[in-house]
Amino acid sequence: MKYKLEEIKEKYVKVSKTKEPARTRKLTALMEILEKQHGTLQMYPTKEFMETEAVKLYQEIANARVFKEE
C-alpha cells in the first residue's frame, strides 16, 4: 500500500505518543516507508531535493527518535 504524505504525518503524530522503545522502532519504520515510497534517501541530494515536503518530514521523524546511550 502506498501512503500519502498526509497519512504518514498522521501516523507520525500517533506514534509520537507511544512509549519507548516501541516509539523509536515505529518511527524508523515510517522513515523506511518515506525512503521506499517517496524517495527521500539520495546519495547526492540537491538543495531543491532537501527542501521537499517529504524530506522535511523524514528529517523531523529522524530527529524525533531516541537512542539509549551506553
C-alpha positions in Angstrom: 0.0 0.0 0.0 1.3 3.4 -1.0 0.9 6.0 1.7 0.4 9.7 1.0 2.5 12.2 3.0 -0.6 13.3 4.9 -1.2 9.7 6.0 2.5 9.3 7.1 2.2 12.6 9.1 -0.9 11.3 10.8 0.9 8.1 11.7 3.8 10.1 13.0 1.6 12.1 15.4 0.1 8.8 16.7 3.4 7.1 17.1 4.9 10.1 18.9 2.5 9.4 21.8 3.7 5.8 22.3 6.4 4.8 24.8 10.0 3.8 24.1 11.4 1.6 22.8 8.4 0.8 20.5 8.2 4.5 19.6 11.7 4.6 18.0 11.1 1.4 16.2 7.8 2.7 14.7 9.4 6.0 13.8 12.2 4.1 11.9 9.5 2.1 10.1 7.9 5.4 9.0 11.3 6.6 7.7 11.7 3.4 5.7 8.3 4.0 4.1 9.4 7.5 3.1 12.6 6.1 1.7 10.9 3.5 -0.4 7.7 5.2 -1.5 8.8 8.9 -1.6 12.5 8.5 -2.5 13.7 10.6 0.5 17.2 9.0 0.5 19.7 10.1 -2.1 23.5 9.9 -2.3 24.0 13.4 -3.7 20.9 15.4 -2.8 20.4 18.8 -4.4 19.2 21.9 -2.4 15.8 21.6 -4.1 15.5 18.0 -3.1 16.4 18.8 0.5 13.6 21.4 0.6 10.8 19.0 -0.5 8.0 18.2 2.0 8.9 14.5 2.0 12.5 15.2 3.0 11.5 17.7 5.7 9.1 15.1 7.2 11.8 12.5 7.0 14.2 14.7 8.9 11.6 15.6 11.5 10.9 11.9 12.1 14.6 11.1 12.2 15.3 13.8 14.8 12.4 12.6 17.0 14.0 9.1 17.5 15.7 8.4 20.8 18.7 6.1 21.2 19.8 4.8 24.5 23.4 5.8 25.2 25.7 3.1 26.5 
